Amino acid sequence: MQTRNFCKALYGTSAVKAVSLGFVRSIDFSCFISFLKIGLFMFLTVFLGLSDSTLNAEAAGRTTFHVGSAYRVSVGTIVTIDVSIEDPQALDYCSFELEYDQDIVEVRRVSRGELLSADDIFDFDEHEDGIITVNWEKKDTGFIDDDGVLFRISFLALKEGSTELYVQNLDLSGEEMPYIIDGYISTSDSRDATGSLEISTSQYLPGANRGSSYSVTLRATGGTTPYRWSLAGGSSLPSGLTLSSSGTISGTPTCARGDYSATIRVTDYYGRTKSRTFTITVYEAGETPLSITTGATLSRGRKGSSYSVTLRATGGTTPYRWSLAGGSSLPSGLTLSSSGTISGTPASAGTFTFTARVTDARYARQEKEFSLTITGSGSISSSEEAVFKNLSITRSTMRLDLTPANMPYTMVVDRNINWIELTVDLFDASEYLRINGSDHYSGVSRTVSLSSGNNQVTIGVSHDGYYYHNYVLTIYRLP
């Protein structure tokens, strides 16, 4: 590499490119003579004792223009290469071309480095033949005399291989013999590292109402982004709905009530595909579409202890019938009844995921993935883990924030304060919350009336909805 760079400094970039790494493009007689000179110089280097230090000394007295390198860049990812300079001599403009293999990488962005000011004149132009031209000129009368990064060039790795980053037609404020170090990028095909392409959206899409706006976005995992979505041959959506290439089904259904199926395909960056048949139930205007209302994170259970929770749905036509989706299973020891109750005695600890399906009386279906955590053996008690994140007490412009560390807490309010607003935020959305014995959802304000004298407010937090950790707030209203 040292010999190549030294020869480039002597004879110019084009001559070096003609002999380096076997890339011979068009060699005329003068280039051939240059080649003989370089061969003679290498001979002298070996047999007369010229060392690398001699070459380095030759380069040390001149400005060095250095293009960075990157190795084993994953296909489909972006790598940024620094173009830096050392020992600049009153540098106030720079122009160069950078050649690369456009089959291996593609330029995505060129930006200023730390040495360039935002006010400087800066532009670049990407050519179709795998060459990019970069130009920079100092706007004011100053100049650059510090080492550092001039430009950053971001490349997208297109396929496995390698490419040199050749500097051509370099002009540094008119310097005649800058020392040039070309760059290099090697790429590796790691397409399978992201996993196989899969469609993660349930086959039963949310219901739609005839004559009402509808929108749902399909999701995929694995493969290599970006994804492109399309309808499989012969498939169609309910009239009034369309599918975008980004995976959004939208529009206003105009068809009759019923179930409609369509096979939809997702294609990743490398052309790999995955298909799934989706079903959309179209309801009459004013009907409530079937949906599962139970949160995705179920209340916790304890290994070896009795457990029970009931899944809930709304809309559609009752009665409902519950089941596990194909391929799903509950933790050992638990079962799901047709009425939606998960019950039994868990036999193992851990966090489990499963998909439950509800079917209404007209065979409309919906599915939802749930997460259930089973903790270690032992009896469930009022655990110290059941805590709230923040308790806010507000009235008009007054606001007081409390944490569990402040509890129990006593405060005094004026006689004209006959009510306050309480808002409790929980750490875990699956926790249960009670205020003065009544169930209440996290984050929803509740009005608490105050009478003269002491008013006690009890905030209860629970993991399972049975055993609550209670926090007491006492508000004394002046008579």
N, C-alpha and C positions, 0 to 999 in steps of 0.2 A: 504493500500500500504506500510505503514511504517513497519507493522508487517511482511509482506511478504519479504520485502527487508532485514529486520533484520535476519529473519530465513534463508534466502539464505546465508547471511554472516556466520551464524553458521554452517549450514549443507551442503552447496554447492548447485549449481544451479539445479542439477537433482532432489534432494529431494524436493526442493521448487516447481518445475514444477509438481511434482507428487501430490501436494496438492492444488496448487493455482487455483482458478477459476474452479475447478472441472475437470481439465485435468489430469486424472489418466491414465497412459500408462501401465506400468508394475511395480507393487509394490511387492518387495520381503519382506522377514521378517524384514530385517534391515531397509528398508524404512518405514515399518509399525511402528517399534519402534520409528523412527525419528518423524513420524506423532504424536505418543502419546506424545513425548517430546514437540513438538510444541503446542499441545493442552493444556498440562499442563502449558506451559509458558504463553499462552493466558489467562488461568484461573487465574494465579497469577497476570497477568497484570490488569485484571478487579477487582479482589477481594482484592488484596494487595496494590493497588494504584500505580502500575508502570504506568508512563505516557509516552506520545510520546516524551517528552523532554529527558526521560531516553534512549529511543531508539536512538534519534538523537545524544545524547552524546556518545553512543556506537559507532555510525558510524563516528562521527566527528574526531576521532583520526586516521582514516585510509584513504587511497586513495579511491576516489569515481569515478567509471566508469559509465558514464551516457549516455544512448541512448535516443535521443529526441522522441517526439510524434507529431502527426498531426491528426486533426479531420476534418471530412466532406470534404475530398478530392474528387473532382469531378472525376467520372469515365472517363478514357481517358486522364487524365492529369498526369504530373510528379510532385512528391513532393520530396524534399531533406531533409533528416534526419541527424542532427549533432550527432556525437559520440564524447563526450567530457570527460575531466578528471579534477579532482580537487585534490589538495594536492598530486601530484605525488612525489614519493621518488626516486630521481636520475634515472628517467625512460630512458632506452636506447633501449628497445625493447618491442613489444606488439604482442600478437597473440590471436585470439578469433574466435569463430563461432557465427553466428547470424542466428537464425531460424525464419521463417515467413511462413504464409499461402500463398503458391504459386498460389492458386486459386484466391486470393484477390489482391495481388500485385506481381510485377515482378521487379527484380533488373535490372536497366539500366546502372548505372555507380557508381564506387567507386573512390573517389579522396582524396588527402591529405588535411588536415586542416591547419590552420595557424601555428600550433606548429611543423609541419614536414617540413624538408628541402627537396628541390628538389633532392639533392644528396643522400638522405637516400634510403635504400633498402626497396622497397614497392611492394607488390603483393597481389592479391586476386583471389579466385577461387569460382565460383558459381556451386553448386551441383544440381543434378536433383530433389532432395527430399526437396527443399525449404530451403537449408542451404547455407550460404556463409561464406567462410573462409578468414580472413584478417590477413596479416602478415606485420610487420614493424620492421626494425632494424636500429639504428643509425649507419651511416657509419663511422663517426670520433669517437674520444674518448670522446666527450661531452655527455650530457644527458639533459633531460627535467625536470625542476622543477617548471614550471609555469602552472597555470590553463589555459584551452582553448580547442579548437576543434582539435582532432586528425584526424578524418576522416569524410567525408561526403558521404552518401549513397543515391543515387537517385532511387526512386521506381516509376513504372508506375502503376496507379490504374486500375485494370482489370475489376472489377465488384463491385457492392454494397456489403458492409459487413464490417468486422473488423478483425484485426489480431494483436496479440502481437508480439513484436520483442524481442525474448529471447536470452540472452547472455549465451554461453556455453564455457567451456574449456578456460576460460580467463587466460592468463599468462602475468603479468606485471612485467618484470624484476625479476621474481621469488618471488614476493610478495605473501604471503600465504593467506591473508584474505582481499582482496579488497572489498569495498562496491559497490554493483551493483544495478543500477536502469534500469530496462528494459523499452523499448519503446512501442509505440502503434500507430496504424494507423486505422482510420475509414474512409470509403469511402461512397459517395452518388452518386446515379445514376442521373446525370443531363444531360443526352443525349439530351433531348428536348430543353435545354437552348440555344443550338446553332441554333435552328430553323430547319424546315423540309428540307430534302435533295432536292435540285433543280439543274437542269442543266442550266447554264447561257449563254452558247454559242448559237448564233442564229442557227435556223434550216437550214439556207442557208449558207453553208461554202464557203470560197473564191474559186474562179474558179481555175482550174489547166490546164496546157498545156500538150498535149500528147508529150512524149519524154523529158520533162523537170522535174527537181527535184521539189518536192512539200512537204510542211510541214505545219501543223496547229495543235495547241494544244487545246483540249476541256477543258472547265472550269465548275466547279460545286461550289455550296455554300451550307451552312448548313450541317446537319448531323455531323459526327465525322470523321476527317481525320485519317489515310490516305485513299484516294479513290482508287478504282480499276476499270478500264474500260474494257469493253468487248463487242463483237458483240452479239446481240440477236440471238436466234436460227433461222436459215434460212436466215440471212442477210449476205451480203458480200459487200466489197468495190470494186471500179473499179479496174480492173486487174493492178497489179504493185504497189498498195498501201496496207499498213498494219497498224493495230492499236496496239499500245503498251499498256501495263497495266497502264501506267501513263497518258494515254489519248492523245498521239501524233499520228496523222495520217501522215504517211510519205512514200516516195518512188518516183518512176517515172511512171506515168500512161502510159500504153501501149494500152489502149482500144480506140475505135472509139469515135468521137465527140458525145456528148449527155449529158443528165442529168441522174445521178445515185443516187439512194437512198439506205440508210442502216439504220437500227435501232440499236442504240448503248445504252448500259446500263452502269450506274455508280453504284458501290456498296461501301457503307461506311464501317467504322471499325466494326460496329455492324450488318452488313449484310443487312441493308436497301438499297433498290434499287430505281432508277429512270431511265426511258428510254425516248429517243427522236429519231424521224426519221429525219436524216440529208440528205441534197441533195448537191451533188458536180456536178458542170457543168464542163465537160472536153472539152477544146477547141483545135482546130488544132494548130500545131506549128506556131508561129508567130502571132496568134490572141491575142488581148488584152482582158483578162477576164473582165467581168462587175464588177465594184466596185463603191462605193459611196465615193466621194472625199471631201464633205463638212465636216469641223471639227465637233467634237462631241458637242462642246459648241457653241451655236448660239449667235448672237448679242443680246444684251439686249433690252427689250421693256419697255414701260411705261404704267401703268394702265390708261385707258381712252384716250390714244393717238394712232394714226394710226401706224400700224406695218406691215412690209413686209420683207421677206427674201426668197431667192430661193435656194433650195437644188440642188446639182450638182452631176453628175455621169459621168463615162467614161468607155470605152470598150463595149463589147457586140455588139448588133446590134440596132441602133436607128430606130424608135423613142422610147423614154422611157415613161413609165406610172408610176406615183407615187401614193401611197396610204398609209394608216396607217396599221400597222400590227395588227392582231387580239388582242383585249384587250387593245390597246393603244388609248389615246385621247389627244387632244391638250387643252391648257388653254381655258377657256370659252371666246368666242368672236373671236377665231381664227379658220381658216379652211385651209386645205391642198388641193391645186388643183392637177389635174392629171399631170400638167406640172411641179410640184415640188415647187410651190410658197406657202409659209405660209403667210397669210395676214388676216387683220381684226383689230379690236380694242379690246385689252385685257380688260376683265372685272374684273379681280382679280390679286392681287400681289402674288408673291412667286416664288419658283424655281420648275419647272415642268420637268418631263422626259417622253419621248414617243419614240416609235420605228416606223421609216418610212421604207417603202419597195419600191424598184424600180424594175420594170419588163421591160425587153427589148422586141424587136419585135419577138424574138425566144423563149420567155417565160422563159428565164433565170432570176433568181431573186437574189437580195441581200437585206439585212436588216441592219439597224444601229440604235443604241440608241442615242438620242440627249437630251441635257439639255438646257432649255430656262428659263432665269430669267426675271421676270416682276417686275419692281420696283414700288414704290408708285405713286400716282397721281401727276400731274403737267406737265408742258411743259419741253421738253428736251432742254438743252442748252449746251454751252461749259463747261461741268462740270469740277471742279477742281480735281475730282477723276481720270480723264483720264490722267495718268502720265506714264512716262517710268521709267524703273528700272535703266538703265545705257546707256550712250552714249559714245562709244569708237571712238577716232580719231587716226588713225595709218598711218604711212608712214615710210617704212624701219624699223629702230630700234626705231623710235619715237612712243610713245603711250601716249594719254591723255584721262582720264576717267572723265565724267561729269555726274551729277545728275540734276533733275529738280530744285533743290535748287541753282544751279550755273547759271541758265538761267535768262535773256539773257547773252550770253558770247561772248567776243571779244578776238581774239588771232592774233598774228602777226607771219608770216612765212617768210623765206628767199626767195629771188627772184627765186632760182633754184627749189623751191617746186611748181610744176604746177598742182599737184593733191593730193588728200588724200583719205583714205578709212574711211567710216562711218559705224558703226555697232550699231544698236539700239536694246536693249533688253527690252521687255515689262513685266510687272507684270502678266498680264492676257493674255493667248494665244488667247482669244476671241476678244481682242481689235483690232482696225484697226490702221494701221500706214501709213503715207505719208511722203515722203521726197521731198521737193520742188514741192509739188502738185501731185506727182506721187505715186500710191499705191506701197507699198513695204512690204515684209514679215519680221517679227521680226527675229533678229538674223542673217540676211543675209547682208553681207557687200556690200556697194554700193560705187562706185568710183565717186567722185565729182571733176570736173575740176576747176582749179583756174586761174583767169586772174589777171593782175596787178591791185593793188588797192583793194577796198572792194569787198568781195564776201559774199553774204547773203544766208544762208541755213536755211530753215524752216522745222522743224520736227513737224508733226501733229499727235496727238493721239486721238482716238474716241472710245466710247463705242458702237455706233450704225452704224458707217459708214457715218453718215450725218453731225453731228456737231463735229468739231475738236477743240481740245485745242492745240494751236500752240506755239512752242518754237523756239526762234531765236538764231542762231549761226552766228556770223560775223567773217570772216577770212580775214585779211588784208595781201596781198602779196606785199612785198617790190618791187618797180619798178627797 
